[in-house]
Amino acid sequence: MRARGRAIGIAVTVLAMAGLTACTAAEDQPAFLTGEQTEQDRLPADADFDDLQASSTRYLGEDSHGDAYYAALRANGSGRDDTCLVMFDGEKWAAGCAASLPIAVSNGLVKATLYASDADVLGNGEAVGDHVRVIPDGS
């Protein structure tokens, strides 16, 4: 009976630790990556990013030139996922990932920067949604 109680105690401890780990990982994600994924959040089939977690992609908005911006997660092997900014200019895709924000991506014409907070999206250029600022490349 004593061994059975110990086994149950160990199982409860392991499950509680797993629950805390899951909460911590979810809390570490930027707010724009939380919530239910919608159809608009999914990358088109022709976007070939095998290393991105398909269920994590979120549509962030479109700039005045029609370029679309998405955020996503990518496993990096350290136990904490990288955040990625993905941009599509109508013909080509560009992406950049990092363990922390901000993240900048360029397609040669514009440079887009992904910020954790909408308060950071200040300065020259154009705000796309609450978390992306776009400026002409070279600025």
Order of alpha helices (4+ residues) and beta strands (2+ residues): alpha-beta-beta-beta-beta-beta-beta-beta-beta
